Amino acid sequence: MVTPLLDDDQVDKQGLERLVEHLIKGRVHGIFVLGTTGEAPSLSYTVRQEVIQLTCNQSNGRLPVVVGITDCAPSESLKLAEWAAQSGASAVVAAPPYYFGMDQAELVSYYQKLADRSPLPVYLYNMPSHTKINISLQTVQILAQHPNIIGLKDSSGNAVYFNAVLHALKEDPSFGILVGPEEMMASAVLMGGHGGVNGGANMFPSLYVDLYHAALNKDCDKVAELQGYIMEISRRIYCAGNNGGGYLQGLKAALAFLGICSGHVASPLRNFNDEETTRIKEHLCYFKERNFVG
């Protein structure tokens, strides 16, 4: 879930409420706050705590809420985990600390200590492009044995790695293996993965839920049809910036045009300029014509 913001230090509370209701109406299976799409590293701890509490309150037990607690200081991650537990969240997600380099033995020790002390179950979060550290297959296998580590979200985009993890842990179906890049979600589920964490579901939740179920049911014709729309979202919304990128900016600009929440992006990232936002509005017409936009 994105973090709706009015400015860098003020949550768009009404937008957050609308977004949670939009996601629930779209039949998603859970809500993940304060991940990459949620801009967690750019937010103050006060804002992070507010987002956790507001989301849990709005969901009110209708869906599990999973909370990102990634931080370079383990004590701060644990404070967020404790706040999440008090607020009613179901689990937490932690990427490796991303400043000092760590070897795999240090990574194992870090996660084991975190899981020992976390009041909620822990998902590993593999995001090497942002953290400089890849959680190796062997490390995942070791950590999967910890009773309070319940799964992995892999955002590496490395299909060979993802399938190796699936194969290595195929005898442990209780360990959830989720893919980050939404462009890979259908193929990941077809190969036995448990699902995906899809930023585009902020806009069109039913599309991603339908794609998940089509892959789960091995309805390859339906998967091929819906996958085409997923790729158009990637092309039209996520790559609309003048620099050829702008995933977060494009997503938030689209949510603003859809009337769901503010499009403000937290510093140090910039908001889209007028030309870029106009491009987003034009691209949304493609999805409106196909009944994805109400």
N, C-alpha and C positions, 0 to 999 in steps of 0.2 A: 504494500500500500504506500502511495505517496504520502508525504506529510503536508497537508494543506497549511499554507502560511499567508498571513497578511503582510508581514515583513520578516526580517531575519529572526526577531525575538518574539513574535506574536503568532500564535496558532489561529488559523481560520476555523473557529469552533463550529460554526454553522456548516461550513464546507465539509469539515470532518464528519459531522453527523450525517450529512447527505451522502457522503462517499461510502460510509459504512452501510447505510441502508441500500445504496445502489449495489454494493457488492453482495449483500445478503439476498436482495431481489434477484440478482444474477446467478444465484445458486452455487457460489464458491464454497469450498470445503473448509476454508480457514483464512485467517488474516495475519499477515506477517508485517509488523511495523518496525521501523528503524533499521531497515536493511539499506542496501545501496540505493534502491529506488526511493527509499524514505529519507535519504540524505543525512543519515545519522551522524557521520563524522563532522558535518558542518553545523550541527545544532548544539546549543548549550544543554547542560544537564537538566536545567529547569524545564526547557522546552521538551526534552525527551521524556521526562517524568510526566508532564502534562499530556503528551500524546498517548503514552501508555494508559494512563488513567481514563482519559476521555474515550479511547477506543474500547477499552474493556467495559466501561459503563454503557456505552452505546450498544455494543454487541450483547451485553447482558446475558451471557451464557448461551446465546443462540448459535455461536460459532466459536471454535477454539481461536484464541489470540496468541500468536507466537511473537516474541520480542527479541530484537537484535540488541546484544549487549557488548558488541565488539569495542575494545578499548586497549590502549597500550599498557594501562595500569590494571592489573588483575583486581585490585581492590575496588576500582570504579565499576568494572564489569559486575562484580558481585553485588555492589550497591544497587545497580540497575536490576539485577536478577531478583534481589529481595523486594524492590519496589514493584516489579512485575508480579511477583507472587502475591503480594499484599493487594494488588489491584485486580487480581482474578485471572491473570494470564495462565496459559496451559504449559508453555515451554519457552526456552530461550535459545538463541542462535548466536554462536560466537565464531568469528573469523580469527585467524592468528593475529597477535600483536604485530603491528606493521612498521615499526621504526627500526629496531635493532634486528640484524639478521639472526636467525635461529636454525640450528640443525634439527633433524627429526627427533633425536632423543630429547632435546629441550622442549620440542613441541608436544611430545607425548607427556612429559612431566607437567607442562603447563595445563593441558586439557584435563589430565587426571586430577590435579589439584583443584581446578575450577569445578569439575563435576562433583568432586567430593564435598564441596562447600555450597554448591548451588542448591537453592530450595526447590528448583524446578528442573525437569529433564532438559538435557542439552543436545542441540543439534550442532554438529561441526559445519563450518562454512568455508568451503574451499574457493578462494577468490584470488589466485596468484597474480592477476594483472594489477590488483590494487594493493596487495599485501607483500608482494615480492617472494612469498613463500608458498610452495605447493605442498599440500598435505599428501604425502606419498601413500600408495596403496598399502604398504606394510604398516604405516602409522594408522591408517583407517582400521585395518584389521585388528591391531592391538587395542585401539580405543573402543571399538565396537564391543569388546568384552566387558567394558565398564558398565555397571547396572544403571547408571544415570546418564549415559550417552546413548541416545536413541536413534540417531540418524545422521545423514550427511546431505547438505545442499551443495551441489557442485556447480560453480559458475565459471569453471575453467574454459568451457567451450571445447574441451578435448574429448571427443567421442571415444577414442581408444582407451583413455583413462577411465571414463565413465563406465564403459562396458567391462573393463577389467575389475572395477569395484563390484559391479553387479555379479560377475562370475565368482569372485572370491567370497562373496557373502550370500550366495544363493541358498545356502542351508539355514540362513537366519532371516526369515521373512519379517521378523519383528523390528529389524533395523531398517528404518525408512531411508530410501535413496531417491533424492529429488534433484532435478536438473534446473539450473538457473536460466540460461538463455532460452527464451520462449520459442525461438525458431527450432529448437531441438526437442521440445517437449513431446511431441507425438512419436518421434522415432525412439526416444528414451523409454516411453511407456510400452511401445511395441516390443522393445527388447527386454521388458520385465521391470523397468523402473517404476517407482510408486507415484510419480507425478511431477509437477513442475511448479515453480514459483514465478508467475507470469506478470510482469509489470503492465502489459497491455490490458490485463483484466480490470485495471482501474477504469478504463474506458468502456470496454465491451466484455464484461464478465461472462455472459452466456456463451459467447463465441469460444472462449477458452475452455469452459466446462464441457461444451459439446464436443470439442476436439479431443479432450481427455477421454471422454466416454467412448468416442469413436475408436480411438487407439486401444482402449482397454478391451473393447469388443472385437478388435481386429477387423473393423469395417474399413478396409483400405480405400474404397472408393470415396467414402465420406471424409476420411483423413486427407486424401489428396485434394478434395474440394476445399475444405476448411483451412488446410495448410497454405493454400494460395492466398487467402485473406490475411493470414498471419504474416506472410512475407510482404504483402502490400502495406501492412501497418509498419513493418520495419523500414520499408523503402520510403513511404510517404510521410510518416510521422517522426520516426527516429532519425532520419537523415535529412531533415528539412533545413537544418542550419546552414548558414553561409560558409561555415568551415567544413561542411560535409558530415558533421556529427550533430550532437545535441539531443541525445536520447531523453534526458531528464527535461530539458527545456521544451522539447517537442511534446512530450507526454503531458506536462503541466499546462502548456498552452492549449492543447486539445481539451483537457478537462475544464479549463476556463470557458472555452467556446461552448462546451456541452452544458454549461451552467451548473456544474457539480461543485467546484471549489475554485479558490483563487489560483492563478497561474504563477505566483511568485516563487522564484528559485532562490535558495539560500546562498549567500556569499560563501566562497569566492566565485562561484559560478554566476554568470550574468543571465538576465532574462532575455528572451528573444526580442529583437527589434521589430519595428512595424512591418517591414518587408517579410521577415520570417514568420511572424504571427499570421499575416495575411495568407501566406503559403499554406500554413496549417489549416486555416479556415477553408481554403479551396480544396485541400485534400480530404477534409472531412465530408465534403459533398459526395465523394466516391463511396464512402461507407453509408451515408444517408440514403443514397440510391439503392443500396443493398439491404436496407432496413436494419442496419446495426445501430443507427442513431434514431432515438425516439423523437 
